[in-house]
Amino acid sequence: MTELTQNPFASTHSLDANPFDDPPTQSSSSFSTTKDTRLEQLSQRERDLERREQELNTKAEHIRTHGRNNWPFIFPLIYHSISEEIPEASRPLITRLYQLWLVLLGTLLINMVACIFILLAGSSDGGKDLGGSIGYIFLIGPLSFLLWYRPIYNAYMKEQSLYYYLYFFFGGFHLLFSVYMIIGIPSTGSAGLIQTIQMYSRHAIVAAILGTVATVGWTVQGVGNAFYFRQIWQHHTAAGHSMEKAKGELASHGAKAYFTRG
């Protein structure tokens, strides 16, 4: 019988180390380096978060004070957003007023082109009409926005009496101007009714058609503004706005309130 030289209970995969010993660890210098790196990363992340928060706060403060300029879109000077700044119940009215202002701009341009053709048709006052029509574009265009549209926009946004009275004064003046342009007196820069009739009588068809379009434009924006002028007056009365409140607001906020969002 052959003698066994190996222990049958011995394992070929016996453990060389005590299983109850702690696992090997990194050296103290390596651990310290890793810890410092992580601390530096956390510190950098905190600085980034603080910087971003400061930038957001700065932007928010700028928006609150000055608004996010978005109008006109070619060269933004002011912030204009009916959906964000006007109460929901008043948005349709302000939208219609803005559309009427756009009709006014279009009418000013058509009026100028009509005056060019009136001059070409041989009108003795054609030069004066053309000069006046060009002046209206650069005068009435921006002033109508600043003096009657912007005040009523601010009035419904802020519900302050001062803006309502600014609108009533300059909006009333614009209604008179619209009637003046509808009539179309020669040499006034208007291709309105009288000028259009004269062009039809001279068989200057192009000038007559453009005059008709201009007259319709003046009438549409004039009648529309008159209709909403009455509605705004009723709203202002029902809301309890008064001249005394307007004077108090002017004394408290000054003219700068016209350009701020608050």
KASULTA-V491339 format. One record per backbone hydrogen bond with DSSP energy under -0.5 kcal/mol. NH is the residue of the N-H (numbers start at 1). CO is the residue of the C=O. E is the energy in kcal/mol with one decimal. If there is no record, write none. Layout:
NH&CO&E, NH&CO&E
This chain:
8&6&-0.6, 10&7&-1.6, 14&11&-0.8, 21&18&-1.7, 31&27&-2.2, 32&28&-2.0, 33&29&-1.9, 34&30&-2.0, 35&31&-2.2, 36&32&-2.2, 37&33&-2.1, 38&34&-2.2, 39&35&-2.3, 40&36&-2.3, 41&37&-2.2, 42&38&-2.5, 43&39&-2.5, 44&40&-2.5, 45&41&-2.3, 46&42&-2.3, 47&43&-2.1, 48&44&-2.3, 49&45&-2.3, 50&46&-2.4, 51&47&-2.4, 52&48&-2.6, 53&49&-2.4, 54&50&-2.3, 55&51&-2.3, 56&52&-2.5, 57&53&-2.4, 58&54&-2.3, 59&55&-2.5, 60&56&-2.7, 61&57&-2.3, 62&58&-2.2, 63&59&-2.7, 64&60&-2.4, 65&61&-2.2, 66&62&-3.4, 67&62&-0.9, 67&63&-1.1, 69&67&-1.1, 70&78&-2.6, 71&78&-2.2, 77&71&-2.8, 78&71&-2.5, 80&78&-0.5, 85&81&-2.5, 86&82&-1.6, 87&156&-0.5, 90&87&-1.4, 91&87&-0.9, 91&88&-0.8, 94&90&-2.1, 95&91&-2.7, 96&92&-2.2, 97&93&-2.2, 98&94&-2.3, 99&95&-2.3, 100&96&-2.4, 101&97&-1.9, 102&98&-2.0, 103&99&-2.2, 104&100&-2.1, 105&101&-2.0, 106&102&-2.4, 107&103&-2.6, 108&104&-2.3, 109&105&-1.9, 110&106&-2.5, 111&107&-2.8, 112&108&-1.7, 113&109&-2.1, 114&110&-2.7, 115&111&-2.0, 116&112&-1.6, 117&113&-1.8, 118&114&-2.1, 119&115&-2.1, 120&116&-2.1, 121&117&-1.6, 122&119&-1.5, 123&118&-1.7, 126&123&-1.5, 129&125&-2.4, 130&126&-2.5, 131&127&-2.5, 132&128&-2.7, 133&129&-2.5, 134&130&-2.0, 135&131&-2.1, 136&132&-2.1, 137&133&-1.2, 138&134&-1.4, 139&135&-1.6, 140&136&-1.6, 141&136&-1.3, 141&137&-0.5, 143&139&-1.8, 144&140&-2.4, 145&141&-1.1, 146&142&-2.3, 147&143&-2.9, 148&144&-1.4, 149&144&-2.1, 150&145&-3.1, 152&148&-1.3, 153&149&-2.1, 154&150&-2.6, 155&151&-2.3, 156&152&-2.0, 157&153&-1.5, 158&154&-3.1, 159&155&-2.2, 163&160&-0.6, 164&160&-1.0, 165&161&-2.0, 166&162&-1.9, 167&163&-2.2, 168&164&-2.6, 169&165&-2.0, 170&166&-2.3, 171&167&-3.2, 172&168&-1.4, 173&169&-1.7, 174&170&-2.0, 175&171&-1.7, 176&172&-1.7, 177&173&-2.2, 178&174&-2.3, 179&175&-1.9, 180&176&-2.1, 181&177&-2.2, 182&178&-2.2, 183&179&-1.9, 184&180&-1.3, 185&180&-0.5, 188&185&-1.5, 190&185&-0.6, 193&182&-3.0, 194&183&-3.0, 195&184&-0.8, 196&192&-2.5, 197&193&-2.4, 198&194&-2.1, 199&195&-2.0, 200&196&-2.1, 201&197&-2.2, 202&198&-1.5, 203&200&-1.0, 204&199&-2.5, 205&203&-1.5, 208&204&-2.5, 209&205&-2.9, 210&206&-2.5, 211&207&-2.3, 212&208&-2.1, 213&209&-2.4, 214&210&-2.5, 215&211&-2.6, 216&212&-2.6, 217&213&-2.5, 218&214&-2.8, 219&215&-2.2, 220&216&-3.0, 221&217&-2.3, 222&218&-1.8, 223&219&-3.0, 224&220&-2.4, 225&221&-2.1, 226&222&-2.1, 227&223&-2.3, 228&224&-2.2, 229&225&-2.1, 230&226&-1.6, 231&227&-1.4, 232&228&-2.8, 233&229&-2.1, 234&230&-2.0, 235&231&-2.2, 236&232&-2.8, 237&233&-2.1, 238&234&-2.5, 239&235&-2.1, 240&237&-1.1, 241&236&-1.9, 246&242&-2.0, 247&243&-2.4, 248&244&-2.1, 249&245&-2.5, 250&246&-2.2, 251&247&-2.1, 252&248&-2.1, 253&249&-3.0, 254&249&-0.7, 254&250&-1.2, 257&254&-1.2, 258&255&-1.8, 259&256&-1.4, 260&256&-0.5, 260&257&-0.5, 261&64&-0.6
